[in-house]
Amino acid sequence: MPKHIFQLLVTNLAPVVTRADTQFRRAIPTDVRIASVLFKLATSMSYFKVGEHFGVGLATVQEFMPEVITAIIRVLDPSYLSWPRGESMLEVSQKFERTCGLPNIHGAIDCTFVRVWCPQDQAGCFFHRKWYTSIVLQAVADNDATFLDISCGFPGSVHDQRVLRRSLFLQKVEGGEILIEPVLTLSGGVRLSPYILGDSGYALQPWLMTPISLTPHPPMLNVYLQHDRSEVVSVSNALLVF
């Protein structure tokens, strides 16, 4: 992680995660607390190893780990992970259209796997087709591979479609919070609402375009869909490698 990005995290999180010294001990510096958490998330090392690396006691690491993670979600999520509105979303759809020629696309969705250790008696739930235990991370990204929405925590054996059905993203769609406007009027008076792109692992929806398989020869539309979606997914998966 670049130093300036880390410093930005420290600046944003400091008001929430900084602790004062007490008469019994000095508080762990804010930058050490945040760095320890990021190191743990990036490497999956044990709490003991993380504490040893940063010179912090095991119990102390276990204590501040959930505090910092909660702060990251509550403080940074609203600022850095939000669905574009107005001119911002218009720019997103225009970039998609320049890439594949299809109007009113607002994003692309896919899932990736994040390796985890899990209890031996539950390994079957977390074991997936790539032969390791994991949790599923669902991401919706724009044409620049900027994340617009994520859902994480489902066991690795859960199929992409089921993850979508149980995600907060679907609740937002069905609740009318996103993918509502603008509605374009195409030639012939056809009205086209916003939609996202997905692969054949998803069911076709009014707001989710998937490849068409009605004939032995894939229609040209599939070529456009795959071209646009593959750019987003390839970059997104690269960003999701821990």
URCORUR-V668261 format. One record per pair of residues at least 24 apart in sequence whose ideal C-beta (glycine too) atoms are under 7 Angstrom apart, sorted by the first residue. I is the first residue (numbers start at 0). J is the second residue. Records with the same first field share a line. If there is no record, write none. Layout:
I: J / J
This chain:
0: 37
8: 33
9: 33
11: 74 / 75
12: 70 / 71 / 74
15: 70 / 74
16: 66 / 67 / 70
27: 55 / 59 / 63
31: 55
32: 63 / 67
33: 67
35: 60
36: 64 / 67 / 68
39: 64
41: 241
43: 114 / 116
80: 146 / 149
82: 147 / 148 / 177
83: 147
91: 141 / 142
94: 142
95: 142 / 227
98: 142 / 227 / 230
99: 223 / 226 / 227
100: 223
101: 223
102: 183 / 191
103: 183 / 191 / 193 / 194
104: 194 / 195 / 196
105: 178 / 193 / 194 / 195
106: 139 / 140 / 141 / 147 / 195
107: 140 / 195 / 196 / 228 / 231 / 232
108: 137 / 139 / 195 / 197
109: 138 / 198 / 232 / 235
110: 135 / 136 / 137 / 159 / 162
111: 136 / 236 / 239
112: 155
113: 241
124: 154 / 156
125: 154 / 155 / 156
126: 155 / 156
127: 155 / 156
135: 162
136: 239
137: 162 / 163 / 166
138: 235 / 239
139: 168 / 195
140: 231 / 235
142: 231
144: 231 / 234 / 235 / 238
159: 200 / 201
160: 200 / 201 / 202
163: 201
172: 206
178: 206
196: 224 / 227 / 228
198: 228
